[in-house]
Amino acid sequence: MSIKVCILDYGSGNTKSVFNLIESILPDVSISNSVSAIEEATHIVLPGVGAFGTSMEKIDQTIPMDSLMDSLFVKKKPFLGICVGMQVMATLGFEFEENKGLGWIEGEITRLNSSGYPLPHVGWNSITKTKESVLFQNIEDKSDFYFVHSYAFNPVNKSLITAKTTYGEEFCSAIELNNLFGVQFHPEKSHYAGKKLIQNFIHLK
């Protein structure tokens, strides 16, 4: 079966740059929220830039959740959430006010305790692998990725964390549960390491 990637679009700012990166690896990629595109896709990506609550509101308004849930939890298609696209998988987010997330991975999105470092956390920072993950195959430990965020994922089950990063405090920079993958950084802005991570994701079965 040929690989076909669907990038969900709820008005997030980095959708086109994610598309450009994936298209440089794989020609069969689309930006779409249509039921048919979700059903036909083998892999699904949810980018994200912006506030948690606003993102959840737009997701609720624009993405056909029944089709998405069937693809992820019945058909078990690989899913990658990027930045806020990772955060919305949580149970709750506390950016500005409390908002419900998708609830796919139990946990909360809380403000970074940056210990005096400026927020948002913007720029290059290294990741430390905490367990083996197919997402980080052939990517060296301590590789640098590009971050833009003030909040981070605190999962209830810490064993789901596949990478951590330190910015004032140590936080979860990658998470994995079955066919669900999330990264706090932006692969589309992370040069070689980011491209390799996307290659690893789209070759998952």
C-alpha positions in Angstrom: 0.0 0.0 0.0 1.3 3.4 -1.0 2.0 6.0 1.7 -0.4 9.0 1.8 -0.2 11.7 4.4 -3.0 14.0 5.4 -2.1 17.2 7.2 -5.1 18.6 9.2 -5.7 22.3 8.9 -7.5 24.3 11.5 -5.8 27.6 10.7 -2.5 27.0 12.4 0.4 29.0 11.1 2.9 26.3 10.4 0.7 24.0 8.2 2.3 25.1 4.9 5.9 24.7 6.1 5.0 21.2 7.4 3.5 20.4 4.0 6.7 21.6 2.2 8.9 19.4 4.3 6.8 16.3 3.9 6.4 17.0 0.1 10.2 17.1 -0.2 10.2 13.5 1.1 6.9 12.1 -0.3 4.8 13.5 -3.2 1.5 12.1 -1.9 0.6 14.6 0.8 -2.4 16.9 1.2 -3.6 19.6 3.5 -7.3 18.7 4.1 -10.0 18.2 6.7 -12.2 16.3 4.4 -13.6 12.9 5.5 -12.4 11.3 2.3 -8.8 12.7 2.8 -8.7 11.4 6.3 -10.1 8.0 5.3 -7.7 7.6 2.4 -4.6 8.7 4.4 -2.2 6.2 5.8 -0.6 8.8 8.1 -2.1 11.9 9.8 -0.3 15.0 11.0 -1.7 17.8 13.2 0.6 20.9 13.2 0.1 23.6 15.7 1.1 27.2 16.5 -0.9 29.4 19.0 -2.8 29.1 22.2 -4.2 25.8 23.5 -7.8 27.0 24.0 -8.1 28.8 20.7 -6.6 25.8 18.9 -9.1 23.4 20.6 -12.0 25.7 19.6 -10.8 25.7 15.9 -10.2 21.9 15.9 -13.8 21.4 17.2 -15.1 23.7 14.5 -13.1 22.4 11.5 -12.0 18.8 11.9 -14.5 15.9 11.5 -13.7 14.1 14.8 -15.7 11.0 14.1 -13.6 10.2 11.0 -10.4 11.1 12.8 -11.2 9.0 15.8 -12.0 6.0 13.5 -8.7 6.4 11.7 -6.7 6.6 14.8 -8.4 4.3 17.3 -10.0 1.7 15.0 -7.7 1.6 12.0 -4.7 2.6 14.1 -3.1 4.9 11.6 0.1 6.7 12.8 -0.6 10.2 14.0 1.9 13.0 14.7 1.1 16.1 16.7 3.5 19.0 16.4 3.9 21.7 19.1 0.3 22.7 20.0 -0.8 19.7 17.9 1.0 17.6 20.5 -0.4 19.5 23.4 -4.1 19.2 22.5 -3.8 15.4 22.9 -3.7 16.1 26.7 -6.7 16.0 29.0 -6.5 19.7 30.1 -4.6 22.8 29.1 -4.0 25.8 31.4 -2.9 28.5 29.0 -4.7 31.7 30.0 -7.6 29.6 31.4 -8.5 25.9 31.9 -9.6 24.2 28.6 -10.4 20.6 27.8 -8.1 18.9 25.4 -8.8 15.8 23.2 -8.0 13.5 26.1 -6.1 11.0 24.1 -3.1 11.0 26.5 -3.9 11.7 30.2 -2.0 14.7 31.4 -2.0 18.5 31.6 -0.4 21.4 29.6 1.2 23.7 32.1 3.4 26.8 31.9 7.2 26.2 31.9 9.0 27.1 35.0 11.9 28.7 33.1 13.8 29.8 36.2 14.3 33.3 34.9 14.9 32.4 31.3 12.6 34.4 28.9 9.3 33.0 27.8 8.4 31.9 25.2 11.2 29.4 24.8 12.4 30.2 21.3 15.3 28.7 19.4 17.5 25.7 19.3 17.8 23.2 22.1 18.9 19.6 22.5 16.7 16.6 23.3 17.7 13.8 25.5 16.2 10.4 24.6 14.6 8.7 27.5 13.6 5.5 25.8 13.9 3.8 22.4 11.4 5.3 19.9 11.0 4.6 16.2 10.6 8.4 15.7 14.2 9.0 16.7 15.8 6.1 14.8 19.2 7.2 13.4 19.0 10.6 15.2 21.8 11.1 17.7 21.0 11.7 21.3 21.4 15.4 22.2 20.5 16.5 18.7 19.2 20.0 18.4 15.6 20.9 17.4 13.8 24.2 17.1 11.3 25.2 19.8 8.7 28.0 20.2 6.5 27.5 23.3 5.7 28.6 26.8 3.8 25.6 27.9 4.7 21.9 28.1 3.0 18.5 28.3 3.0 16.8 31.8 1.6 13.3 31.2 0.3 11.2 34.1 2.3 8.2 32.8 5.9 9.4 32.6 6.9 6.2 30.8 5.2 7.6 27.7 7.9 10.3 27.4 10.4 9.5 24.7 12.6 12.7 24.9 13.1 15.5 27.4 14.7 19.0 27.1 15.9 21.4 29.7 15.0 25.1 29.7 15.0 26.2 33.3 13.2 23.0 34.1 13.3 19.6 32.4 10.2 19.1 30.2 8.7 16.5 27.9 9.7 17.2 24.3 8.4 14.0 22.8 5.7 11.5 23.7 4.4 8.3 22.3 1.4 6.1 23.0 0.8 3.2 20.6 0.2 4.9 17.2 0.0 8.4 18.7 3.2 10.5 18.5 3.8 14.1 19.7 6.8 16.5 19.6 7.0 19.8 21.3 9.6 21.1 18.8 9.1 22.0 15.2 10.6 19.4 12.8 9.8 21.6 9.8 12.3 24.2 11.2 14.9 21.7 12.5 16.9 21.0 9.4 18.5 17.5 9.1 17.2 16.1 12.4 13.7 17.3 11.7 13.6 15.9 8.2 14.9 12.5 9.5 12.2 12.5 12.2 9.5 13.1 9.6 11.0 10.4 7.4 10.9 8.0 10.3 7.2 8.9 11.0 5.9 8.5 7.4 7.6 5.1 7.1 5.8 3.7 10.1 3.2 1.0 9.4 
